[in-house]
Amino acid sequence: MSTVIYLSNQQIHIVEGKRGKSATVNRFLSYPAPQGTIINGIIMDTEAFGTFLKEIWTENKLPVKDVNLVVNSTKFVGQNMEIPKMQDEKTLDHIKHGFSNIDRSEEKVYGFIRLESSHKKMQRLYAESVSPDFISDYMKFFDGIGIKLKGIYSGEGSMISLVNATAAKNYGTFILMIADSMTLTTVLYVNKVFTYYNSVRCFHEPGTEDYAQDLTRSASQIKQFMQANQLDSELEAILLAGVEERDLTFYKTIMSEYGVQTKIDIFSDTKNIKGHDGIYAQKYLFATSGLFNTGIGGNYITRYQSKKTEKKDASNVKYFVILGVTLLLMIVIFIFAFLHKKNKQDELEQLEEYNNDPAILMQVEEFDKLTLRNSFLVGQYLSIASINENLDTYPWATSKVQKHIFKLAEGYATVTITSCDANSGTTNMSVMAKNPQIINEFITILMKQDIFHDVTYSGYNYTSDEMYQVNVSCTLEEAVGRSGEE
């Protein structure tokens, strides 16, 4: 029997079950974390959070061994890779090289999950890196409250492992949307291979039209991602997890009204997730995903301990060589130091005589006064220059910027600039067109413009003029409009 604890921002989910040919789930537990004790998978108040977890473990008589931790945190950085097939250790060496452009500044621990691949000599991987301190802090924390962790896994890697063993067996190209208490996570598979993962905050109440629009927006963004990356595979299904089955028909209706024609269904796989029925289990999918972690590639405790062993072995080999070289150097340094000291003692006596000369002392006093005055003037100059530089970084929605927006809209939609906020650097506009697809194409063009840092838009409104209207907000990039435009 295995116990999985899943940590995110506010919720703690605990699953008890076992993994064989399928995952068998025996018990689900869910608790809200004490306010402010855990943020982005990082424990902010170890004392309060530790007391809270110990109470849960005692109250529910949970085992203190064979516990796996799944952490949903942006501290894990992942990417897809395709490398030659080889043993795990050599695979990790290739992964480290693949992350060299990202992890230059600090040491990392690496893990991976093997993905579907039809190539005989190549392997597809989802690889991740994380700071070793992040792993060791969790190990120390759970040891401190009397819980022995068997494994630490990332939320993203665990979910990919679950989908590989479930939905990817039944579909080729599909989207899985997982609703959590505060987030909406989207996973895209293309031709049975994990392709894209995204998680966004969701502020609307489940079962409402606003929530259905959030689902629609996420699905539309995935389709735009597929088009932008020239992924021509037809989307077979959109699977929903973490939602109530009774709301499915309502979600289908709203999403269909906004142009989503793909098959929509509740994630359910009673063949591979047994015990409680699949509809119930899908509400705790992140915690359940911990039962699908197999092998050592994605276990960061194993990877962390392996890294420590490698360091220790390497240091032992070097120890005696360093000791011998050090002894020889010490002898040479001693002889050199003795001769050098005698020479420097003579130089010191000459310098003391020079420094105590009354004429030199008067020159030093005058120099200190001038240096102090110069420092004050330089500080004043730098303060003024800093203010000017900061002003130049603020974006400015000039007429030239607005004309550029109007020109982009030609042939697509009618654009009306409704407001410009200098404090936030945003330009708000109303976009109208006969066809919502044309508006989508125009918004896609806006997203590709270098002058915009971010482009967001609201839901569509159908006006009395038989036009579709959407409000679009564009956040300008730093210093846009400051290079001499009117």
Secondary structure as UniProt FT lines:
FT   STRAND          2..7
FT   STRAND          11..19
FT   STRAND          23..32
FT   TURN            35..36
FT   STRAND          38..39
FT   TURN            40..41
FT   STRAND          42..43
FT   HELIX           46..60
FT   STRAND          67..71
FT   TURN            74..75
FT   STRAND          77..84
FT   HELIX           88..98
FT   TURN            99..102
FT   STRAND          109..115
FT   STRAND          122..130
FT   HELIX           132..144
FT   TURN            145..146
FT   STRAND          149..154
FT   HELIX           155..165
FT   HELIX           167..170
FT   STRAND          174..179
FT   STRAND          183..190
FT   TURN            191..192
FT   STRAND          193..201
FT   TURN            206..207
FT   HELIX           209..228
FT   TURN            229..230
FT   STRAND          237..241
FT   HELIX           245..247
FT   HELIX           248..257
FT   TURN            258..259
FT   STRAND          263..266
FT   TURN            270..272
FT   STRAND          273..275
FT   HELIX           278..281
FT   HELIX           282..284
FT   HELIX           285..289
FT   HELIX           290..292
FT   TURN            297..298
FT   HELIX           300..355
FT   HELIX           358..393
FT   HELIX           399..409
FT   TURN            410..412
FT   STRAND          414..421
FT   TURN            422..425
FT   STRAND          426..433
FT   HELIX           436..447
FT   TURN            450..451
FT   STRAND          452..457
FT   STRAND          461..462
FT   TURN            464..465
FT   STRAND          468..476
FT   TURN            478..481
//
